[in-house]
Amino acid sequence: MKVKPMKKEKPAAKGSGVLKKSKTDIQKAKKVKSAGPVKESAAKVVAAAKLLEKKKEVKLVKASKTKADKEDAEQENEPPQKLVQANGKAPAKQEKGSKSMKEIANEEKMPPLNGKGPKPTKQVTDEEDSPKPENESKAARRERELKLKALKKKQKKLGGKVVSKVSEETLALVPEQLVTKASFRKLYEVVHNKFNEKGNKLFGDDLKYALQAVAVKVPRCPLRICRVALPHTLMRKEDEMCLIVKDNARGRDVDYLPTLHHWEDKLKELSVGYNVQVIPFQQLKRDYSSFEMKRKLVHRFERFVVDARISGHVFSFLGTQFARRGKNPIAVKLDSDAKIKESIEQAALVQTFRQTYSGPVTEIKFAVHWMPVEQAVANGMALLEQLKTVYPGGWLNVQAINLKTVCEKSYSLPIYVSTIDPNLVPVPIITGPRQVFVQKQQKLFSKQTGGKYEVTKDGVVRRVKKPSADGEENNEPDSDVEMTLEDFQPDDDDNWVPYDDEPPARPRTGGRPRQRGPKMRIK
């Protein structure tokens, strides 16, 4: 077969690339031959004629302006002609420093260049004399601000000073009874019957009811767990109760089984009504030391009871898992065998709640769904009566009380709303048991030391700050050291230096670089 030679492509011009033809070349669009000149519409012709007329008028106006400007420039360049008065005499000579008529006219007509020079005087009318606002929005804002200030001043005058103590007149406004027993029973039945329906039986008989108290003023009190004793318990006989007891024999490696058997036999003899399980303190430390085991222990038992002799050690060991859920163990006296059964049954009646200073709302549980209505109403009325003493501020500080369910699908119903003016209610200040103890210790310590030393809340002993000569407070930093350096005089060591004035260590300069690691130096 004969091989066809390749076609030589023509060299392209400089700056242009070689184009290769493809099989399908781009076809050019064919020009349509016009049959003749198309006639324009009458409306387009009229519009074009108007545009031409407007353009001509603009040109004429520009030409007239240019002519007037040229004539003014020629008049200015011409020499001034001598003016003759009507009497035929020449005008009087102009005094030095006085302005000519032409300069005065120019000043009135021409504005100042670049904002400099005297500004043209304007005739002020009555309308222009009145102040106009720069912006309507700004003026409206100013009016609002002025109105708000005036309202705040009125409120301060009406409110007066903050009340620090309760007067007898305000105490007389507090009702003798917040809610009657009949009305409380009706309201409780409304909520109870609602959760007896078919669609609301998600939580069954374990659904709990609580009273939600809303404070008028947030109290200043320590964060702690408070307890309330109710006439009827919220526990069934089947529910498990944990009893933490003291070990019979002390020691780290002592076996806890003898103490466990001893207390189990004792509870069988006393025939305690509840299902009580005993855990010795030694077993608690061994088996429940980890975080996970403590969390499982919280959910395992409904109520925790502890021997009063080891209550402090148990509280610190259990930690935050019990404090968050309000399941801190209740201290019980187990010294005498005659009072063991009675003390455990009383601990089953106690209900705990959290007293805080961060918000106005506190919830206290008082009933369970399986309880009869009479027992639930008795618990609720007893709890309302105890709010006089237990709640910070008493009934005077109660703004509202709601009956609600303690679950995810919560339902609340208002029972009581206060009508007392909140400005008459002072902020309740409560000192906890720890603060009372610290205050007693401070008084005793100041008597023994003659007022020279004091004890802080954290238990640190420090020297009392003395006021300066002017009578002002001494703002020196606190010192946790009982004796100052001036009082201390060392006898044996003459080169003694206090730890505060120790000379700083010198940085190492020069020499070989130090070898790091376990390598040994070879001589």
C-alpha positions as CSV (number, residue, x, y, z in Angstrom):
1,M,0.0,0.0,0.0
2,K,1.1,3.5,-0.8
3,V,1.4,5.8,2.2
4,K,0.1,9.3,1.6
5,P,2.5,12.1,2.6
6,M,1.5,14.6,5.3
7,K,0.3,18.0,4.1
8,K,2.6,20.8,5.0
9,E,1.0,23.4,7.1
10,K,1.7,27.0,6.3
11,P,3.8,28.9,8.9
12,A,1.7,31.1,11.1
13,A,2.4,34.7,11.7
14,K,4.3,35.9,14.8
15,G,2.2,36.2,17.9
16,S,-0.6,33.9,16.5
17,G,-1.2,30.2,17.1
18,V,-1.8,27.5,14.5
19,L,-5.5,26.5,14.1
20,K,-6.4,23.0,13.0
21,K,-9.6,22.5,11.1
22,S,-12.1,20.1,12.5
23,K,-14.5,17.9,10.6
24,T,-17.4,20.0,11.6
25,D,-16.5,23.6,10.7
26,I,-18.5,26.5,12.2
27,Q,-21.0,27.7,9.6
28,K,-21.6,31.4,9.3
29,A,-25.1,32.8,9.6
30,K,-26.6,33.8,6.3
31,K,-27.6,37.5,5.8
32,V,-31.3,38.0,5.3
33,K,-31.9,40.2,2.3
34,S,-34.2,43.1,3.2
35,A,-37.1,43.7,0.8
36,G,-36.8,47.5,1.3
37,P,-36.6,50.2,3.9
38,V,-38.9,49.5,6.9
39,K,-41.3,52.3,7.8
40,E,-41.0,53.5,11.4
41,S,-44.1,54.0,13.5
42,A,-45.6,57.5,14.0
43,A,-45.0,57.5,17.8
44,K,-41.2,56.9,17.3
45,V,-41.0,59.8,14.8
46,V,-42.7,62.2,17.2
47,A,-40.4,61.2,20.1
48,A,-37.3,61.7,18.0
49,A,-38.5,65.2,16.9
50,K,-39.0,66.2,20.6
51,L,-35.5,65.1,21.6
52,L,-34.0,67.3,18.8
53,E,-35.9,70.3,19.9
54,K,-34.8,69.9,23.6
55,K,-31.1,69.6,22.5
56,K,-31.4,72.8,20.5
57,E,-32.9,74.7,23.5
58,V,-30.0,73.5,25.7
59,K,-27.4,74.7,23.2
60,L,-29.0,78.2,23.0
61,V,-29.1,78.6,26.8
62,K,-25.4,77.7,27.0
63,A,-24.5,80.2,24.3
64,S,-26.4,83.0,26.1
65,K,-24.6,82.3,29.3
66,T,-21.1,82.4,27.7
67,K,-21.9,85.8,26.1
68,A,-23.0,87.3,29.4
69,D,-19.8,86.1,31.2
70,K,-17.6,87.7,28.4
71,E,-19.4,91.1,28.7
72,D,-18.9,91.1,32.6
73,A,-15.2,90.3,32.2
74,E,-14.7,93.2,29.6
75,Q,-16.4,95.7,31.9
76,E,-14.1,94.7,34.8
77,N,-11.0,95.2,32.7
78,E,-12.0,98.7,31.5
79,P,-10.7,101.8,33.4
80,P,-13.2,103.4,35.8
81,Q,-15.1,106.4,34.4
82,K,-15.5,109.6,36.4
83,L,-18.8,109.8,38.1
84,V,-20.7,113.1,38.1
85,Q,-23.3,114.0,40.6
86,A,-26.6,115.7,39.6
87,N,-25.1,119.1,40.8
88,G,-22.3,118.7,38.2
89,K,-19.6,118.3,40.9
90,A,-17.4,115.3,41.3
91,P,-18.2,112.9,44.1
92,A,-16.4,113.2,47.4
93,K,-13.1,111.3,47.9
94,Q,-13.4,108.0,49.7
95,E,-11.8,107.9,53.2
96,K,-9.0,105.4,53.9
97,G,-10.2,102.2,55.5
98,S,-13.7,102.6,54.2
99,K,-15.0,100.1,51.6
100,S,-16.3,101.0,48.2
101,M,-19.9,100.3,47.0
102,K,-18.6,97.6,44.6
103,E,-16.8,95.7,47.3
104,I,-19.8,95.8,49.6
105,A,-22.0,94.5,46.8
106,N,-19.5,91.7,46.0
107,E,-19.3,90.7,49.6
108,E,-23.1,90.4,49.8
109,K,-23.3,88.4,46.5
110,M,-20.2,86.2,46.7
111,P,-20.0,83.4,49.4
112,P,-16.7,83.0,51.3
113,L,-14.0,81.0,49.6
114,N,-13.1,77.6,51.3
115,G,-15.2,78.6,54.4
116,K,-12.9,81.5,55.2
117,G,-13.8,85.2,55.4
118,P,-16.9,86.8,56.7
119,K,-20.2,84.9,56.1
120,P,-23.0,86.7,54.3
121,T,-25.6,88.1,56.6
122,K,-29.2,86.8,56.3
123,Q,-32.4,88.4,57.3
124,V,-33.7,86.3,60.3
125,T,-37.5,85.7,60.4
126,D,-39.6,84.4,63.2
127,E,-39.9,81.0,61.6
128,E,-36.1,80.6,61.2
129,D,-35.5,81.9,64.8
130,S,-37.2,78.9,66.3
131,P,-34.7,75.9,66.9
132,K,-35.2,73.1,64.4
133,P,-34.2,69.5,65.2
134,E,-31.4,68.0,63.1
135,N,-33.3,64.7,62.8
136,E,-36.8,63.8,63.8
137,S,-35.5,60.4,65.1
138,K,-32.9,62.0,67.3
139,A,-35.5,64.4,68.8
140,A,-37.8,61.4,69.5
141,R,-35.0,59.6,71.2
142,R,-34.3,62.6,73.4
143,E,-37.9,62.9,74.4
144,R,-38.0,59.2,75.3
145,E,-34.9,59.5,77.5
146,L,-36.3,62.5,79.3
147,K,-39.6,60.7,79.9
148,L,-37.8,57.6,81.3
149,K,-35.7,59.7,83.7
150,A,-38.9,61.5,84.9
151,L,-40.6,58.1,85.5
152,K,-37.5,56.7,87.4
153,K,-37.5,59.8,89.7
154,K,-41.2,59.3,90.5
155,Q,-40.7,55.6,91.2
156,K,-37.8,56.4,93.6
157,K,-40.0,58.9,95.4
158,L,-42.9,56.4,95.7
159,G,-40.6,53.4,96.7
160,G,-38.5,55.2,99.2
161,K,-35.6,53.6,101.0
162,V,-35.0,49.8,101.2
163,V,-36.6,48.3,104.3
164,S,-34.0,46.6,106.6
165,K,-36.4,45.5,109.4
166,V,-39.9,44.2,109.5
167,S,-42.4,46.5,111.1
168,E,-45.5,45.4,113.1
169,E,-47.8,46.9,110.5
170,T,-46.4,44.7,107.7
171,L,-46.6,41.6,110.0
172,A,-50.3,42.3,110.6
173,L,-50.9,42.0,106.8
174,V,-49.8,38.3,106.8
175,P,-52.8,36.0,106.8
176,E,-53.3,33.5,109.7
177,Q,-53.7,30.6,107.2
178,L,-52.4,30.5,103.7
179,V,-54.8,27.8,102.4
180,T,-57.7,26.0,104.1
181,K,-57.7,22.3,104.3
182,A,-60.9,21.9,102.1
183,S,-59.5,24.0,99.3
184,F,-56.2,22.3,99.4
185,R,-57.9,18.9,99.2
186,K,-59.9,20.0,96.1
187,L,-56.9,21.3,94.3
188,Y,-54.9,18.1,95.1
189,E,-57.7,15.9,93.8
190,V,-57.8,17.9,90.5
191,V,-54.1,17.2,89.9
192,H,-54.3,13.6,91.2
193,N,-57.3,12.7,88.9
194,K,-55.6,14.2,85.9
195,F,-52.7,11.6,86.2
196,N,-55.2,8.7,86.8
197,E,-56.3,8.9,83.2
198,K,-55.1,6.4,80.6
199,G,-52.8,8.7,78.6
200,N,-51.0,10.1,81.7
201,K,-50.0,6.8,83.4
202,L,-46.4,6.9,82.2
203,F,-44.8,7.1,85.7
204,G,-47.3,4.9,87.5
205,D,-47.7,5.0,91.2
206,D,-44.2,6.4,91.8
207,L,-45.1,9.9,90.6
208,K,-44.2,12.5,93.3
209,Y,-46.0,15.8,94.2
210,A,-44.2,18.9,95.6
211,L,-45.0,22.4,96.8
212,Q,-43.1,25.1,94.9
213,A,-42.5,28.2,97.0
214,V,-41.6,31.5,95.2
215,A,-39.8,34.1,97.3
216,V,-40.4,37.9,97.2
217,K,-36.7,38.7,97.9
218,V,-33.9,36.2,97.3
219,P,-32.4,35.4,100.8
220,R,-28.8,35.8,101.8
221,C,-28.2,32.4,103.3
222,P,-25.5,29.6,103.1
223,L,-26.0,26.8,100.5
224,R,-27.1,23.8,102.5
225,I,-29.6,20.9,102.6
226,C,-32.4,21.4,105.1
227,R,-34.8,18.7,106.5
228,V,-38.5,18.7,107.2
229,A,-40.4,16.1,109.2
230,L,-43.8,15.0,107.8
231,P,-46.6,13.1,109.6
232,H,-46.7,10.3,106.9
233,T,-43.7,8.7,105.2
234,L,-43.1,8.7,101.4
235,M,-41.6,5.2,101.6
236,R,-43.3,1.9,101.2
237,K,-42.5,-1.1,103.4
238,E,-40.9,-2.8,100.4
239,D,-38.4,0.0,99.7
240,E,-34.8,-0.5,100.7
241,M,-33.1,1.6,103.3
242,C,-29.3,1.7,103.8
243,L,-27.9,1.9,107.3
244,I,-24.2,2.8,107.6
245,V,-22.9,1.7,111.0
246,K,-19.7,2.1,113.0
247,D,-17.1,-0.7,113.0
248,N,-16.9,-2.7,116.2
249,A,-13.1,-3.2,115.9
250,R,-10.9,-0.3,114.6
251,G,-8.1,-0.9,112.1
252,R,-7.3,-0.8,108.4
253,D,-7.0,-4.6,107.8
254,V,-9.8,-5.6,110.2
255,D,-12.6,-7.7,108.7
256,Y,-16.0,-6.1,108.6
257,L,-18.1,-9.3,108.6
258,P,-18.5,-9.5,112.4
259,T,-20.0,-6.0,112.6
260,L,-22.3,-6.8,109.6
261,H,-23.7,-10.0,111.3
262,H,-24.0,-8.2,114.7
263,W,-26.3,-5.5,113.3
264,E,-28.4,-7.8,111.1
265,D,-29.2,-10.0,114.1
266,K,-30.1,-6.9,116.2
267,L,-32.5,-5.5,113.6
268,K,-34.3,-8.9,113.3
269,E,-34.8,-8.9,117.0
270,L,-36.2,-5.3,117.0
271,S,-38.4,-6.2,114.0
272,V,-38.0,-2.9,112.1
273,G,-40.8,-2.4,109.6
274,Y,-38.6,-1.4,106.6
275,N,-36.3,-3.4,104.5
276,V,-33.0,-2.2,106.0
277,Q,-29.6,-3.3,104.6
278,V,-26.5,-2.7,106.8
279,I,-23.1,-1.5,105.4
280,P,-20.2,-1.1,107.8
281,F,-18.0,2.0,107.3
282,Q,-15.0,-0.3,106.5
283,Q,-16.9,-2.0,103.7
284,L,-18.1,1.4,102.3
285,K,-14.5,2.6,102.0
286,R,-13.3,-0.6,100.3
287,D,-16.1,-1.4,97.9
288,Y,-17.5,2.1,97.1
289,S,-14.4,4.2,96.8
290,S,-14.6,4.8,93.0
291,F,-16.8,7.4,91.3
292,E,-18.9,4.8,89.4
293,M,-19.7,2.7,92.5
294,K,-20.8,5.8,94.4
295,R,-23.2,6.7,91.6
296,K,-24.6,3.2,91.6
297,L,-25.0,3.3,95.4
298,V,-27.1,6.5,95.1
299,H,-29.7,4.9,92.7
300,R,-29.8,1.6,94.6
301,F,-31.4,2.8,97.9
302,E,-34.3,5.1,98.5
303,R,-33.1,6.5,101.8
304,F,-29.7,6.5,103.6
305,V,-29.3,6.5,107.4
306,V,-26.0,6.8,109.3
307,D,-24.8,6.5,112.9
308,A,-24.4,10.0,114.4
309,R,-20.9,9.1,115.7
310,I,-19.4,8.8,112.2
311,S,-21.8,11.1,110.3
312,G,-19.0,13.7,109.5
313,H,-16.6,11.1,108.0
314,V,-19.4,9.6,105.9
315,F,-20.5,13.0,104.5
316,S,-17.0,13.9,103.3
317,F,-16.5,10.4,101.8
318,L,-19.7,10.2,99.8
319,G,-19.1,13.6,98.1
320,T,-21.2,15.5,95.5
321,Q,-23.1,12.5,94.0
322,F,-25.3,12.4,97.2
323,A,-25.5,16.2,97.8
324,R,-26.8,17.0,94.3
325,R,-29.7,14.5,94.6
326,G,-30.5,15.5,98.2
327,K,-29.8,12.0,99.4
328,N,-27.2,12.8,102.1
329,P,-27.6,10.2,104.9
330,I,-29.7,11.2,107.9
331,A,-27.9,11.1,111.3
332,V,-29.4,8.7,113.8
333,K,-28.5,7.9,117.4
334,L,-27.7,4.2,117.8
335,D,-26.2,4.2,121.3
336,S,-29.1,2.6,123.2
337,D,-30.9,-0.5,121.9
338,A,-34.3,0.8,123.1
339,K,-34.3,3.8,120.7
340,I,-32.9,2.2,117.6
341,K,-36.3,1.2,116.1
342,E,-37.9,4.6,117.0
343,S,-35.0,6.6,115.5
344,I,-35.0,4.6,112.2
345,E,-38.8,5.1,111.8
346,Q,-38.4,8.9,112.5
347,A,-35.7,9.1,109.8
348,A,-38.1,7.6,107.3
349,L,-40.5,10.6,107.9
350,V,-37.8,13.2,107.1
351,Q,-37.9,14.9,103.7
352,T,-34.9,17.0,102.5
353,F,-34.8,20.1,100.3
354,R,-32.1,22.4,99.0
355,Q,-31.8,25.9,100.4
356,T,-30.0,28.2,97.9
357,Y,-29.2,31.9,97.5
358,S,-29.1,31.9,93.7
359,G,-32.8,31.9,92.8
360,P,-36.3,32.6,94.3
361,V,-37.8,29.1,93.8
362,T,-37.6,26.1,96.1
363,E,-39.3,22.7,95.8
364,I,-40.2,20.4,98.7
365,K,-41.8,16.9,98.0
366,F,-44.7,16.0,100.3
367,A,-46.7,13.1,98.6
368,V,-46.5,10.1,96.2
369,H,-49.2,9.0,93.8
370,W,-49.9,5.7,95.6
371,M,-50.6,7.4,98.9
372,P,-54.2,7.9,100.0
373,V,-55.6,11.4,99.5
374,E,-56.1,12.0,103.3
375,Q,-52.4,11.3,104.0
376,A,-51.2,13.5,101.2
377,V,-53.4,16.4,102.3
378,A,-52.1,16.0,105.9
379,N,-48.5,16.1,104.7
380,G,-49.3,19.2,102.6
381,M,-50.9,21.1,105.4
382,A,-48.1,20.3,107.8
383,L,-45.5,21.5,105.3
384,L,-47.4,24.8,104.8
385,E,-47.4,25.3,108.6
386,Q,-43.6,24.5,108.8
387,L,-42.8,27.1,106.1
388,K,-43.2,29.8,108.9
389,T,-40.0,28.7,110.5
390,V,-38.1,26.7,107.9
391,Y,-38.4,29.0,104.9
392,P,-36.1,32.1,105.0
393,G,-38.3,35.1,105.8
394,G,-41.3,33.0,106.8
395,W,-44.7,33.5,105.2
396,L,-44.0,37.2,104.7
397,N,-41.3,36.4,102.1
398,V,-43.6,34.0,100.2
399,Q,-44.8,35.5,96.9
400,A,-46.7,32.4,95.6
401,I,-47.1,28.7,96.2
402,N,-47.8,26.2,93.4
403,L,-48.8,22.5,93.6
404,K,-46.8,20.6,90.9
405,T,-45.6,17.2,89.8
406,V,-41.9,16.2,90.0
407,C,-41.3,14.6,86.6
408,E,-40.5,15.5,83.0
409,K,-44.1,16.1,82.2
410,S,-44.7,18.6,85.0
411,Y,-48.0,20.2,85.7
412,S,-48.4,23.1,88.2
413,L,-51.5,24.7,89.8
414,P,-51.3,27.9,91.9
415,I,-52.6,27.6,95.4
416,Y,-51.7,30.9,97.1
417,V,-50.6,34.4,95.8
418,S,-49.5,37.2,98.2
419,T,-51.0,40.7,97.9
420,I,-48.5,42.4,100.2
421,D,-46.4,45.2,98.7
422,P,-42.9,43.7,98.0
423,N,-41.3,47.0,98.9
424,L,-42.3,46.4,102.6
425,V,-40.5,43.0,102.7
426,P,-36.8,43.1,103.7
427,V,-34.1,40.8,102.4
428,P,-33.9,37.8,104.8
429,I,-30.4,37.2,106.2
430,I,-29.8,33.8,107.7
431,T,-26.6,32.7,109.5
432,G,-25.9,29.0,109.2
433,P,-24.7,26.7,112.0
434,R,-21.1,26.9,110.7
435,Q,-21.2,30.7,110.9
436,V,-22.6,30.6,114.4
437,F,-19.8,28.3,115.5
438,V,-17.1,30.5,113.9
439,Q,-18.6,33.6,115.7
440,K,-18.4,31.9,119.0
441,Q,-14.8,30.8,118.5
442,Q,-13.8,34.4,117.4
443,K,-15.2,35.8,120.7
444,L,-13.4,33.2,122.8
445,F,-10.1,33.7,121.0
446,S,-10.2,37.5,121.2
447,K,-10.8,37.3,125.0
448,Q,-7.8,34.9,125.5
449,T,-5.4,36.9,123.3
450,G,-6.6,40.3,124.5
451,G,-7.9,41.3,121.1
452,K,-4.6,41.0,119.3
453,Y,-5.4,38.0,117.2
454,E,-8.5,36.7,115.4
455,V,-9.8,33.6,113.7
456,T,-11.1,33.8,110.1
457,K,-14.0,31.8,108.6
458,D,-11.5,29.3,107.1
459,G,-9.9,28.7,110.6
460,V,-6.7,30.8,109.9
461,V,-5.3,32.7,112.9
462,R,-4.0,36.2,112.1
463,R,-3.1,39.5,113.8
464,V,-5.9,42.1,114.1
465,K,-5.4,45.1,111.8
466,K,-5.0,48.4,113.8
467,P,-6.4,51.6,112.3
468,S,-3.9,54.3,111.3
469,A,-3.2,57.5,113.2
470,D,-5.8,59.4,111.1
471,G,-8.5,57.0,112.1
472,E,-8.7,55.4,108.6
473,E,-8.7,51.6,108.0
474,N,-5.3,49.9,107.6
475,N,-5.4,48.3,104.1
476,E,-2.3,46.1,104.6
477,P,-2.4,42.6,103.1
478,D,-3.5,39.8,105.4
479,S,-0.9,37.6,107.0
480,D,-1.5,33.9,107.9
481,V,1.6,33.8,110.2
482,E,0.9,34.1,113.9
483,M,4.2,36.0,114.7
484,T,5.8,38.7,112.6
485,L,9.5,38.8,111.7
486,E,10.1,41.8,114.0
487,D,9.0,39.8,117.1
488,F,11.2,36.8,116.2
489,Q,14.8,37.1,117.3
490,P,17.1,34.1,116.5
491,D,19.8,33.4,119.1
492,D,21.9,30.6,117.7
493,D,22.2,31.3,114.0
494,D,23.6,34.8,113.3
495,N,23.5,34.3,109.5
496,W,19.7,33.7,109.5
497,V,17.8,35.2,106.7
498,P,13.9,35.3,106.5
499,Y,12.3,33.3,103.7
500,D,10.8,36.5,102.2
501,D,14.3,38.2,101.8
502,E,16.2,35.2,100.4
503,P,18.8,36.2,97.8
504,P,17.9,35.0,94.3
505,A,19.9,32.1,92.9
506,R,22.6,33.2,90.4
507,P,22.2,31.9,86.8
508,R,24.9,29.5,85.6
509,T,27.3,31.1,83.1
510,G,30.2,29.6,81.2
511,G,31.6,26.1,81.5
512,R,30.7,22.9,79.7
513,P,27.1,22.3,78.8
514,R,25.4,19.9,81.3
515,Q,24.7,16.4,80.2
516,R,21.1,15.4,80.7
517,G,20.0,11.9,81.2
518,P,21.4,8.9,83.0
519,K,24.9,9.1,81.5
520,M,27.9,8.9,83.9
521,R,30.8,11.2,83.7
522,I,34.1,9.5,82.9
523,K,37.4,11.2,84.1
